[in-house]
Amino acid sequence: MTTFVLIHGAGDTAWSWHLVAAALAARGHDVVAPDLPGDDDTLTLDDYADAAAAAVGDQRGGIVVGHSFGGFTAPLVAERIAADGLVLLAAMIPSPGETPGQWWDRTGFAAAVVSQAARDGGLTGNPDPFVGFYHDVPRALAEESLGRERAHPSQAAMSAPWPLESWPDVATTMIVCTEDRFFPAEFLRGLALERLGIVADEIVAGHCVALSRPDELAGMLIGFAEELHPTIR
């Protein structure tokens, strides 16, 4: 048994993880999926990480998972709780001193979207959320997710440099969603190699994989935990 700390992305809440959390719990694992603070433009990445660490409490270890914008927050949480492992799920990968606002230009995100959109007929980067984000999510779940959107992250979080001087000393893996129409798979594969020196794992899903493929995703997370600690089942 291990503890999974699930960090949601921009605009999301802990609800986005509810199906994955249920799948992990059904296999005997503990889950902490905090609602990170929203609707406050003064809060920083450190504030988000502090909130997640407070939700974990005194426990140390476990696997921290960061989805999308959660890639900026999850490494901070992993350091605070001395995590055993860190999973970046269809996530941004920050560099020390880089602000989330700078990340888009520095990584070549816009060009990657244009290139992929030219290949898939404009599906990638499509402004319709049911096309660009939720294309493989059941409609009712997609509509509920949209109805739960809120202001997170803040302007303060977007404009402040990522506070770590280096990547935390924790086993890290990346999961790329092959049907992602927000962060093209080829783009994230390259970023994982460039910034972390790792070859990404893959799942056939869109960006909102926690809602579209929760059981498969839970299995991948458990598999990562088992690689770190073979006695975990």
C-alpha positions as CSV (number, residue, x, y, z in Angstrom):
1,M,0.0,0.0,0.0
2,T,1.2,3.5,-0.8
3,T,-0.2,7.0,-0.5
4,F,-0.9,8.9,-3.7
5,V,-1.0,12.7,-3.5
6,L,-2.9,14.0,-6.5
7,I,-2.3,17.6,-7.6
8,H,-4.9,19.1,-10.0
9,G,-4.2,21.5,-12.9
10,A,-5.3,24.9,-13.8
11,G,-9.0,25.7,-13.2
12,D,-9.6,22.3,-11.7
13,T,-10.4,21.0,-8.2
14,A,-9.8,17.7,-6.4
15,W,-13.0,16.5,-8.1
16,S,-11.1,16.0,-11.3
17,W,-9.3,13.1,-9.6
18,H,-12.4,11.4,-8.1
19,L,-12.5,8.4,-10.5
20,V,-8.8,7.8,-10.2
21,A,-9.0,8.1,-6.4
22,A,-11.7,5.5,-6.3
23,A,-9.7,3.1,-8.5
24,L,-6.6,3.5,-6.3
25,A,-8.6,3.1,-3.1
26,A,-10.3,-0.1,-4.5
27,R,-6.8,-1.6,-4.8
28,G,-6.0,-0.8,-1.2
29,H,-4.1,2.5,-1.6
30,D,-4.5,5.8,0.3
31,V,-5.3,9.0,-1.6
32,V,-4.8,12.6,-0.8
33,A,-6.4,14.9,-3.4
34,P,-6.5,18.5,-2.1
35,D,-8.5,21.4,-3.5
36,L,-5.6,23.9,-4.0
37,P,-6.5,27.5,-3.1
38,G,-8.3,29.4,-5.9
39,D,-10.0,32.8,-6.5
40,D,-7.1,34.7,-4.7
41,D,-4.7,36.5,-7.0
42,T,-2.1,37.0,-4.2
43,L,-1.3,33.3,-3.7
44,T,1.9,31.8,-5.0
45,L,3.2,28.4,-6.0
46,D,4.6,28.0,-2.5
47,D,1.1,28.7,-1.1
48,Y,-0.3,25.9,-3.2
49,A,2.5,23.5,-2.2
50,D,2.0,24.4,1.5
51,A,-1.7,23.7,1.2
52,A,-1.1,20.3,-0.4
53,A,1.5,19.4,2.2
54,A,-0.9,20.4,5.0
55,A,-3.5,18.1,3.5
56,V,-0.9,15.2,3.7
57,G,-0.1,16.0,7.3
58,D,2.8,14.4,9.1
59,Q,3.1,11.5,6.8
60,R,6.2,11.3,4.6
61,G,6.9,9.4,1.4
62,G,4.3,8.3,-1.2
63,I,3.8,9.3,-4.8
64,V,3.0,12.8,-5.9
65,V,1.2,13.2,-9.2
66,G,0.9,16.5,-10.9
67,H,-1.5,17.0,-13.9
68,S,-1.0,19.8,-16.4
69,F,-0.2,23.1,-14.5
70,G,0.2,20.8,-11.5
71,G,3.7,20.1,-12.9
72,F,4.8,23.4,-11.4
73,T,3.4,22.6,-8.0
74,A,3.9,18.9,-7.7
75,P,7.8,19.0,-7.4
76,L,7.4,21.5,-4.6
77,V,5.0,19.2,-2.8
78,A,7.3,16.2,-3.4
79,E,10.2,18.0,-1.7
80,R,8.1,19.1,1.3
81,I,6.9,15.6,2.1
82,A,10.0,13.7,1.1
83,A,8.1,11.8,-1.5
84,D,9.3,8.5,-2.9
85,G,8.3,9.3,-6.4
86,L,6.9,12.0,-8.7
87,V,4.7,11.6,-11.7
88,L,4.1,14.3,-14.2
89,L,0.9,13.6,-16.0
90,A,0.4,15.6,-19.3
91,A,2.2,18.2,-17.3
92,M,4.3,21.4,-17.6
93,I,7.9,20.8,-16.7
94,P,9.5,23.9,-15.1
95,S,13.1,25.0,-15.0
96,P,14.6,26.7,-12.0
97,G,13.9,30.4,-12.0
98,E,11.3,30.2,-14.9
99,T,7.9,31.6,-14.3
100,P,4.8,29.8,-15.5
101,G,4.1,32.8,-17.7
102,Q,7.5,32.4,-19.4
103,W,7.2,28.7,-19.9
104,W,5.0,28.9,-23.0
105,D,7.5,30.8,-25.1
106,R,10.6,29.2,-23.7
107,T,9.3,25.7,-24.5
108,G,8.0,26.4,-28.0
109,F,4.5,25.4,-27.1
110,A,2.7,27.6,-29.7
111,A,4.8,26.3,-32.6
112,A,4.1,22.7,-31.4
113,V,0.4,23.3,-31.4
114,V,0.4,24.9,-34.8
115,S,2.4,22.0,-36.2
116,Q,0.1,19.4,-34.7
117,A,-3.0,21.2,-35.7
118,A,-1.8,21.2,-39.3
119,R,-1.6,17.4,-39.1
120,D,-4.9,16.7,-37.4
121,G,-7.1,19.3,-39.2
122,G,-7.3,21.8,-36.4
123,L,-8.3,19.5,-33.5
124,T,-5.2,20.5,-31.5
125,G,-5.6,23.9,-30.0
126,N,-9.4,23.9,-30.8
127,P,-11.1,26.6,-28.6
128,D,-14.2,24.4,-28.1
129,P,-13.4,22.6,-24.8
130,F,-15.4,19.6,-25.9
131,V,-13.0,19.2,-28.8
132,G,-9.7,20.5,-27.4
133,F,-9.9,19.0,-23.9
134,Y,-12.8,16.7,-23.3
135,H,-13.2,14.9,-26.7
136,D,-12.8,11.4,-25.1
137,V,-14.6,12.2,-21.8
138,P,-18.2,11.2,-21.3
139,R,-20.3,14.3,-22.0
140,A,-21.9,14.4,-18.5
141,L,-18.5,14.3,-16.9
142,A,-17.2,16.9,-19.2
143,E,-20.1,19.3,-18.5
144,E,-19.7,18.8,-14.7
145,S,-16.0,19.5,-15.0
146,L,-16.6,22.7,-16.9
147,G,-19.2,23.7,-14.3
148,R,-16.6,23.4,-11.5
149,E,-14.0,25.6,-13.1
150,R,-12.5,28.4,-10.9
151,A,-9.6,30.9,-10.9
152,H,-6.5,28.8,-10.3
153,P,-3.6,29.6,-10.6
154,S,-3.3,33.2,-9.6
155,Q,-1.5,36.0,-11.4
156,A,1.0,36.0,-8.6
157,A,1.7,32.3,-9.2
158,M,2.0,32.8,-12.9
159,S,4.5,35.7,-12.6
160,A,6.8,34.4,-9.9
161,P,9.9,32.3,-10.7
162,W,9.8,28.6,-9.9
163,P,11.4,28.6,-6.5
164,L,13.5,25.4,-6.6
165,E,17.2,25.7,-7.5
166,S,17.2,22.3,-9.1
167,W,14.8,19.4,-9.7
168,P,14.1,17.6,-6.4
169,D,16.0,14.4,-5.7
170,V,13.1,12.1,-6.2
171,A,12.4,9.4,-8.8
172,T,10.5,11.1,-11.6
173,T,8.4,9.8,-14.5
174,M,6.4,11.4,-17.2
175,I,3.1,10.2,-18.6
176,V,2.2,11.6,-22.1
177,C,-1.3,11.3,-23.4
178,T,-1.1,10.3,-27.0
179,E,-4.4,12.0,-28.0
180,D,-3.7,15.2,-26.1
181,R,-5.0,18.2,-28.0
182,F,-3.7,20.7,-25.6
183,F,-0.1,19.6,-25.0
184,P,0.8,17.6,-28.1
185,A,2.4,14.3,-27.3
186,E,5.5,14.9,-29.5
187,F,6.0,18.2,-27.7
188,L,5.9,16.7,-24.2
189,R,8.1,13.7,-25.2
190,G,10.8,16.1,-26.3
191,L,10.4,18.3,-23.3
192,A,10.8,15.3,-20.9
193,L,14.0,14.4,-22.7
194,E,15.4,17.9,-22.8
195,R,14.6,19.0,-19.3
196,L,14.6,15.7,-17.3
197,G,16.5,13.3,-19.5
198,I,13.7,10.8,-19.3
199,V,11.7,8.8,-21.9
200,A,8.0,9.4,-21.2
201,D,5.5,6.6,-20.7
202,E,2.3,6.9,-22.7
203,I,-1.4,6.3,-22.4
204,V,-3.9,6.5,-25.2
205,A,-6.1,9.4,-24.0
206,G,-6.7,13.1,-24.3
207,H,-5.6,15.8,-21.9
208,C,-8.3,15.0,-19.3
209,V,-7.2,11.4,-18.8
210,A,-8.2,11.2,-15.2
211,L,-11.9,11.4,-16.4
212,S,-11.5,9.5,-19.6
213,R,-9.3,6.6,-18.6
214,P,-9.2,6.5,-14.8
215,D,-8.8,2.7,-14.3
216,E,-5.9,2.5,-16.8
217,L,-4.3,5.6,-15.3
218,A,-4.6,4.2,-11.8
219,G,-2.9,1.0,-13.0
220,M,0.0,3.0,-14.4
221,L,0.4,4.9,-11.1
222,I,0.4,1.7,-9.1
223,G,2.9,0.2,-11.5
224,F,5.3,3.1,-10.9
225,A,4.9,2.6,-7.2
226,E,5.6,-1.1,-7.5
227,E,8.8,-0.3,-9.5
228,L,10.0,1.9,-6.6
229,H,8.9,-0.6,-3.9
230,P,8.4,-4.1,-5.3
231,T,6.6,-5.2,-2.2
232,I,3.7,-2.8,-2.9
233,R,0.6,-4.4,-4.5
